[in-house]
Amino acid sequence: MIDLIRLILQRRGIEVQGATGGAEALQILAQDPLPDLILLDLMMPDMDGWAVYQRLKADARTAHIPVIVVTARAQSIDRLIGLQIARVDDYIVKPFSPQELLASVEKVLARRAA
């Protein structure tokens, strides 16, 4: 999935750094520079995506970074929890089209720039 996302976004000139799990992602985010956007899967092998999200938002250094959830959890309650309760910036369900991913990333980055 990381390679697919990298392929889609690099064609638009967006640099992508991937992590295979939540613990690795948090290690990467402990370093500079910070990313402009985080794509977060909810189902990871070592740490639940919501646990990663809570740690990101609890840390003043990373709390401002927009998060797009990219997940196979397609039920409407999962989407509601993500968008309305957790307040993620967008919620994309796998499988997704390249256009859907690009539209979401561009929308969130434009909103951040405004």
N, CA, C and O of each residue as an XYZ file, in Angstrom:
456
protein
N       0.819     -1.186      0.000
C       0.000      0.000      0.000
C       0.872      1.263      0.000
O       0.561      2.247     -0.670
N       1.956      1.214      0.756
C       2.860      2.376      0.806
C       3.413      2.663     -0.584
O       3.467      3.816     -1.012
N       3.822      1.612     -1.285
C       4.391      1.803     -2.621
C       3.353      2.356     -3.593
O       3.683      3.193     -4.433
N       2.109      1.903     -3.493
C       1.044      2.408     -4.358
C       0.789      3.888     -4.090
O       0.693      4.684     -5.024
N       0.682      4.248     -2.835
C       0.464      5.658     -2.470
C       1.641      6.506     -2.925
O       1.456      7.603     -3.453
N       2.844      6.002     -2.721
C       4.043      6.733     -3.153
C       4.008      6.975     -4.666
O       4.283      8.083     -5.126
N       3.672      5.945     -5.430
C       3.601      6.061     -6.882
C       2.581      7.116     -7.310
O       2.866      7.945     -8.175
N       1.408      7.085     -6.712
C       0.342      8.038     -7.063
C       0.760      9.467     -6.730
O       0.612     10.367     -7.557
N       1.276      9.675     -5.534
C       1.573     11.041     -5.081
C       2.855     11.602     -5.681
O       2.939     12.805     -5.929
N       3.855     10.759     -5.920
C       5.099     11.270     -6.500
C       4.894     11.780     -7.917
O       5.630     12.653     -8.377
N       3.907     11.245     -8.608
C       3.599     11.758     -9.950
C       3.134     13.207     -9.904
O       3.229     13.917    -10.905
N       2.636     13.653     -8.763
C       2.226     15.043     -8.564
C       3.285     15.863     -7.848
O       3.034     16.997     -7.439
N       4.471     15.283     -7.700
C       5.564     16.007     -7.066
C       5.504     16.027     -5.554
O       6.155     16.857     -4.919
N       4.733     15.129     -4.970
C       4.611     15.068     -3.518
C       5.548     13.993     -2.994
O       5.461     12.832     -3.397
N       6.439     14.380     -2.100
C       7.385     13.437     -1.511
C       6.667     12.595     -0.470
O       5.878     13.111      0.322
N       6.942     11.301     -0.474
C       6.273     10.374      0.433
C       7.317      9.605      1.226
O       8.270      9.062      0.667
N       7.121      9.570      2.530
C       7.937      8.736      3.399
C       6.985      7.758      4.070
O       5.978      8.170      4.646
N       7.290      6.478      4.002
C       6.395      5.467      4.539
C       6.913      4.819      5.794
O       8.115      4.796      6.059
N       5.970      4.284      6.573
C       6.291      3.508      7.767
C       5.427      2.254      7.743
O       4.263      2.302      7.345
N       5.994      1.147      8.166
C       5.257     -0.117      8.114
C       4.392     -0.364      9.341
O       3.665     -1.356      9.394
N       4.459      0.512     10.313
C       3.640      0.375     11.509
C       3.609      1.658     12.303
O       4.324      2.612     11.994
N       2.782      1.678     13.320
C       2.622      2.872     14.132
C       3.858      3.269     14.901
O       4.187      4.453     14.982
N       4.551      2.293     15.469
C       5.762      2.605     16.231
C       6.826      3.242     15.337
O       7.484      4.204     15.733
N       6.987      2.699     14.134
C       7.958      3.272     13.194
C       7.532      4.684     12.784
O       8.371      5.578     12.668
N       6.246      4.881     12.566
C       5.748      6.212     12.193
C       6.047      7.229     13.292
O       6.487      8.343     13.007
N       5.812      6.850     14.534
C       6.089      7.773     15.641
C       7.580      8.070     15.766
O       7.958      9.183     16.132
N       8.431      7.087     15.466
C       9.881      7.327     15.478
C      10.269      8.331     14.394
O      11.076      9.230     14.629
N       9.692      8.171     13.216
C       9.981      9.100     12.116
C       9.519     10.508     12.485
O      10.214     11.487     12.212
N       8.348     10.603     13.105
C       7.798     11.911     13.456
C       8.531     12.576     14.621
O       8.330     13.762     14.883
N       9.364     11.834     15.306
C      10.162     12.418     16.379
C      11.345     13.206     15.825
O      12.037     13.905     16.565
N      11.573     13.087     14.510
C      12.696     13.764     13.858
C      12.185     14.943     13.035
O      10.990     15.068     12.767
N      13.111     15.790     12.649
C      12.796     16.896     11.737
C      13.223     16.509     10.347
O      14.129     15.686     10.219
N      12.641     17.037      9.305
C      11.485     17.922      9.327
C      10.185     17.130      9.475
O      10.120     15.943      9.155
N       9.171     17.806      9.960
C       7.853     17.193     10.090
C       7.143     17.215      8.746
O       7.396     18.100      7.929
N       6.268     16.265      8.506
C       5.538     16.245      7.227
C       4.434     17.293      7.203
O       4.016     17.795      8.247
N       3.969     17.615      6.011
C       2.843     18.539      5.845
C       1.516     17.832      6.050
O       0.493     18.476      6.284
N       1.531     16.495      5.964
C       0.306     15.710      5.990
C       0.655     14.280      6.383
O       1.729     13.780      6.051
N      -0.267     13.624      7.098
C      -0.086     12.223      7.466
C      -1.245     11.422      6.901
O      -2.409     11.766      7.106
N      -0.917     10.341      6.183
C      -1.904      9.349      5.753
C      -1.783      8.209      6.746
O      -0.711      7.618      6.881
N      -2.863      7.891      7.441
C      -2.808      6.948      8.553
C      -3.762      5.787      8.339
O      -4.969      5.978      8.184
N      -3.208      4.582      8.333
C      -4.038      3.380      8.274
C      -4.471      3.049      9.698
O      -3.692      3.213     10.637
N      -5.684      2.591      9.861
C      -6.167      2.255     11.198
C      -5.750      0.859     11.638
O      -5.634      0.595     12.835
N      -5.526     -0.031     10.686
C      -5.177     -1.413     11.021
C      -3.719     -1.666     10.670
O      -3.371     -1.917      9.517
N      -2.882     -1.594     11.690
C      -1.447     -1.808     11.505
C      -1.009     -2.961     12.397
O      -1.680     -3.274     13.380
N       0.106     -3.593     12.064
C       0.509     -4.794     12.803
C       0.916     -4.556     14.258
O       0.675     -5.418     15.102
N       1.517     -3.429     14.569
C       2.069     -3.255     15.908
C       1.311     -2.285     16.793
O       1.484     -2.306     18.012
N       0.476     -1.438     16.215
C      -0.221     -0.424     17.000
C      -1.470      0.002     16.249
O      -1.420      0.238     15.042
N      -2.571      0.100     16.942
C      -3.817      0.547     16.346
C      -3.666      1.990     15.836
O      -3.042      2.825     16.491
N      -4.237      2.265     14.679
C      -4.136      3.601     14.100
C      -4.720      4.696     14.981
O      -4.210      5.816     15.013
N      -5.798      4.367     15.699
C      -6.379      5.378     16.592
C      -5.424      5.703     17.743
O      -5.385      6.844     18.204
N      -4.662      4.726     18.208
C      -3.666      4.975     19.254
C      -2.579      5.916     18.731
O      -2.137      6.822     19.438
N      -2.161      5.693     17.503
C      -1.170      6.582     16.873
C      -1.759      7.985     16.754
O      -1.097      8.969     17.084
N      -2.995      8.074     16.286
C      -3.657      9.374     16.114
C      -3.735     10.128     17.446
O      -3.461     11.327     17.500
N      -4.104      9.429     18.506
C      -4.200     10.080     19.819
C      -2.846     10.604     20.273
O      -2.763     11.690     20.847
N      -1.796      9.850     20.025
C      -0.457     10.304     20.413
C      -0.018     11.503     19.578
O       0.633     12.413     20.090
N      -0.371     11.505     18.294
C      -0.035     12.649     17.438
C      -0.715     13.918     17.944
O      -0.084     14.970     18.048
N      -1.996     13.812     18.254
C      -2.767     14.987     18.664
C      -2.439     15.436     20.083
O      -2.680     16.591     20.435
N      -1.891     14.536     20.904
C      -1.514     14.895     22.269
C      -0.137     15.569     22.329
O       0.214     16.171     23.344
N       0.628     15.470     21.261
C       1.973     16.042     21.214
C       1.906     17.404     20.516
O       1.513     17.493     19.353
N       2.283     18.443     21.222
C       2.211     19.804     20.664
C       3.026     19.936     19.377
O       2.704     20.759     18.520
N       4.062     19.141     19.242
C       4.917     19.205     18.054
C       4.221     18.681     16.801
O       4.508     19.146     15.699
N       3.305     17.713     16.955
C       2.657     17.093     15.804
C       1.144     17.329     15.744
O       0.497     16.931     14.776
N       0.587     17.962     16.750
C      -0.876     18.134     16.833
C      -1.453     18.908     15.654
O      -2.612     18.704     15.294
N      -0.674     19.782     15.054
C      -1.168     20.635     13.962
C      -1.154     19.945     12.592
O      -1.727     20.469     11.636
N      -0.514     18.789     12.486
C      -0.371     18.126     11.189
C      -1.703     17.494     10.787
O      -2.257     16.708     11.556
N      -2.228     17.814      9.607
C      -3.482     17.204      9.157
C      -3.311     15.698      8.946
O      -2.244     15.225      8.557
N      -4.393     14.960      9.213
C      -4.375     13.501      9.095
C      -5.524     13.044      8.210
O      -6.680     13.405      8.427
N      -5.183     12.247      7.211
C      -6.179     11.574      6.384
C      -6.114     10.097      6.740
O      -5.061      9.470      6.623
N      -7.231      9.550      7.169
C      -7.296      8.125      7.460
C      -7.515      7.385      6.147
O      -8.394      7.738      5.362
N      -6.704      6.356      5.919
C      -6.827      5.494      4.741
C      -7.019      4.084      5.296
O      -6.084      3.502      5.847
N      -8.224      3.533      5.154
C      -8.537      2.298      5.844
C      -9.506      1.405      5.078
O     -10.198      1.852      4.163
N      -9.541      0.153      5.466
C     -10.515     -0.788      4.912
C     -11.812     -0.758      5.719
O     -12.791     -1.395      5.329
N     -11.837     -0.043      6.817
C     -13.040      0.067      7.647
C     -14.048      0.969      6.941
O     -13.966      2.195      7.005
N     -14.992      0.330      6.272
C     -15.896      1.054      5.377
C     -17.278      1.310      5.964
O     -18.108      1.944      5.311
N     -17.545      0.840      7.164
C     -18.877      1.051      7.727
C     -19.083      2.525      8.043
O     -18.143      3.237      8.396
N     -20.317      2.965      7.912
C     -20.617      4.381      8.111
C     -20.286      4.833      9.525
O     -19.930      5.995      9.721
N     -20.390      3.956     10.516
C     -20.061      4.344     11.889
C     -18.571      4.640     12.022
O     -18.186      5.549     12.758
N     -17.728      3.883     11.320
C     -16.286      4.140     11.362
C     -15.966      5.504     10.765
O     -15.157      6.259     11.305
N     -16.604      5.805      9.655
C     -16.403      7.103      9.002
C     -16.896      8.235      9.903
O     -16.236      9.266     10.024
N     -18.049      8.043     10.529
C     -18.605      9.039     11.443
C     -17.657      9.287     12.611
O     -17.393     10.434     12.973
N     -17.151      8.218     13.190
C     -16.204      8.358     14.302
C     -14.971      9.137     13.855
O     -14.500     10.029     14.561
N     -14.457      8.793     12.685
C     -13.262      9.466     12.186
C     -13.460     10.943     11.923
O     -12.671     11.777     12.368
N     -14.517     11.260     11.198
C     -14.714     12.649     10.767
C     -15.355     13.535     11.841
O     -14.962     14.691     12.001
N     -16.323     13.011     12.567
C     -17.067     13.847     13.496
C     -16.539     13.809     14.929
O     -16.548     14.827     15.621
N     -16.085     12.652     15.372
C     -15.645     12.530     16.761
C     -14.139     12.753     16.879
O     -13.692     13.584     17.668
N     -13.363     12.014     16.099
C     -11.901     12.156     16.172
C     -11.419     13.403     15.445
O     -10.335     13.914     15.727
N     -12.226     13.889     14.510
C     -11.901     15.097     13.748
C     -10.687     14.934     12.843
O      -9.853     15.834     12.749
N     -10.586     13.771     12.168
C      -9.545     13.634     11.155
C      -9.900     14.570     10.001
O     -11.050     14.990      9.872
N      -8.938     14.889      9.182
C      -9.154     15.847      8.104
C      -9.873     15.250      6.908
O     -10.553     15.965      6.171
N      -9.731     13.942      6.707
C     -10.499     13.245      5.680
C     -10.427     11.760      5.968
O      -9.614     11.322      6.782
N     -11.275     10.979      5.305
C     -11.408      9.544      5.560
C     -11.585      8.863      4.213
O     -12.594      9.071      3.539
N     -10.618      8.056      3.820
C     -10.657      7.361      2.528
C     -10.736      5.865      2.789
O      -9.980      5.316      3.592
N     -11.664      5.218      2.096
C     -11.856      3.782      2.266
C     -11.145      3.026      1.148
O     -11.265      3.373     -0.027
N     -10.396      1.979      1.534
C      -9.753      1.094      0.561
C     -10.791      0.106      0.045
O     -11.663     -0.302      0.812
N     -10.734     -0.286     -1.192
C      -9.825      0.228     -2.216
C     -10.282      1.608     -2.685
O     -11.479      1.891     -2.727
N      -9.344      2.442     -3.030
C      -9.634      3.799     -3.490
C      -9.007      3.986     -4.863
O      -8.095      3.256     -5.250
N      -9.509      4.970     -5.586
C      -8.935      5.286     -6.890
C      -7.803      6.300     -6.706
O      -7.787      7.038     -5.720
N      -6.866      6.340     -7.638
C      -5.820      7.359     -7.557
C      -6.399      8.773     -7.506
O      -5.882      9.638     -6.799
N      -7.474      8.999     -8.259
C      -8.104     10.332     -8.274
C      -8.674     10.686     -6.906
O      -8.580     11.832     -6.467
N      -9.261      9.705     -6.237
C      -9.818      9.946     -4.903
C      -8.723     10.320     -3.915
O      -8.886     11.250     -3.126
N      -7.614      9.603     -3.954
C      -6.494      9.913     -3.069
C      -5.932     11.299     -3.362
O      -5.724     12.093     -2.444
N      -5.689     11.589     -4.627
C      -5.145     12.897     -5.001
C      -6.079     14.031     -4.606
O      -5.631     15.056     -4.093
N      -7.367     13.852     -4.842
C      -8.334     14.892     -4.497
C      -8.327     15.161     -2.997
O      -8.370     16.316     -2.571
N      -8.274     14.119     -2.210
C      -8.258     14.280     -0.759
C      -6.994     14.982     -0.290
O      -7.061     15.924      0.500
N      -5.845     14.530     -0.771
C      -4.573     15.129     -0.375
C      -4.524     16.602     -0.785
O      -4.137     17.456      0.012
N      -4.911     16.895     -2.018
C      -4.880     18.285     -2.485
C      -5.847     19.163     -1.705
O      -5.526     20.310     -1.397
N      -7.031     18.639     -1.380
C      -8.019     19.399     -0.602
C      -7.485     19.727      0.790
O      -7.593     20.864      1.251
N      -6.910     18.731      1.454
C      -6.405     18.938      2.810
C      -5.198     19.874      2.815
O      -5.089     20.738      3.684
N      -4.299     19.709      1.855
C      -3.139     20.606      1.783
C      -3.556     22.045      1.456
O      -2.987     22.995      1.994
N      -4.547     22.202      0.576
C      -5.024     23.559      0.245
C      -5.675     24.204      1.469
O      -5.483     25.392      1.726
N      -6.431     23.429      2.208
C      -7.089     23.955      3.412
C      -6.036     24.368      4.431
O      -6.201     25.373      5.123
N      -4.960     23.601      4.524
C      -3.893     23.938      5.476
C      -3.165     25.222      5.062
O      -2.776     26.027      5.908
N      -2.990     25.397      3.747
C      -2.291     26.577      3.245
C      -3.112     27.855      3.402
O      -2.559     28.951      3.489
N      -4.434     27.704      3.439
C      -5.329     28.885      3.499
C      -5.361     29.541      4.847
O      -6.065     30.534      5.035
